[in-house]
Amino acid sequence: MNKSAKLIGLVVFLVLAAGMPLLAQEGGAAAAPESKASIYKISLIVAAAIITLAAAAGAFCQAKAISAACEGISRNPAAAPHIRFILLLGLILIETLVIYALLVTFIILMVKWGAYA
């Protein structure tokens, strides 16, 4: 098994382990399967997964972009201004995608799920 598959498996396991307290059943008559609380719990898990994966992917992509830019500047110092401009533009776009994921997370958390159930 390669490193990336192990890393993905570890991330999935940690997300599921972090969500287990949210999925714990309540005892007695309070455990209705289609209640507002269960939909809210699922929305919390989905929101946490979205922002976690977006932040991790954004950080990985930013590190890869910075590494490639540093290598490019070290190979050709005369092209440093052009490489720096493209690097900053790429970092802005990557961070914008992470901010969009944060916006989607807030939307998921703020919807009144009980109104549609």
N, C-alpha and C positions, 0 to 999 in steps of 0.2 A: 504494500500500500504506500502510495507516495505521500509527500509532506502535505500537499494541498488538501487531499482527501481526509487526512488525519485532522487538519486544522478545521475543515468544514464540519466534520463529525463532532469535534470538540465544541465548536460554536453552537451547533444544533443541540447538543446535550446540555450546555450551560443555559441556553434559552429555555429549554424544557424544564430544567431543574429550577430556574428562577420563577417559572410560571406555575409550578406545582402548588404553592400556597394559595394562589388565586383560584385554582380548580378544586380545592378541598371541599368535600361535601359537608353540608350542614345537616345536623341530625334532626329527626322527627318530621313534623309536618311542614317545616320551613323549606324543605328541599324540593321545590318545584322545578322541573327540568327546563321549562320555557319561561322562567321568571325574568324580570328585568335585571336582576343581579347577575344571572348567568351570562346574559348577553353583554353586560358591562364588563364582566371578567374577561370574556373572550376579546372584547375590544381593547382592553388593557394589554393583553398578551400580544395582539396584532400590532398595536401601536409601539410597544416596546421592541418587537422584532423589527419593525420598519426602521425605527431610528437607530437601532443597534447595527443593523446591516448597512444602512446608508453611511453612518459615521465610520464604520470599519472600512468599507469600500472606498470612501472618500479619502481617508487617511492613507490607505495603501496606494491609491492612484497619485496622491500628492507627493508621497515619498518617491515613487517611481519617476514622476516628472522632474522633481528636483534633482534626483540622481542623474537622470539623462541630461539635464541642462548643465549640470556641473561638469559632466564628462565631455559634453560638446564644447563648452567654453575652454576647458583645459586643452582640448585638441586644436581648437582654432580661436585664439583670443581676439582676433580681429572681428569675429562675428558675434562677440559678446552682447552688444546692444540689441541685435535682432533676436538672438536666442533668449535674452532676458525678457523682451517684450512678449514673445510667444509663450514663454514660461508663465509670466504673470497673467496673460489672457487665459491660458489653460487652467491655472490655479483658481482664477475667478469663476470660470465655468464649472469646475468640479465642486467648489464650495457652494455655488448656486444650486446645484443638484441636491446637496445635503440639506440646504435650507428649505428646498421644496419638500423633501422628505419630512422635515420637521413640521412644515405647514400641514402636510397630509396627516401626520400624527396628531396634531392639535385638532384637526377637523374630526378625526375618528374619536377622539376623547370628548369633544364638546357636543356631539350629536346626542339628542335625547332619545336613546334607544327604546325606551318604554312607549313612546308615542306611536311607534310602528309595529309593535308586537301585538 
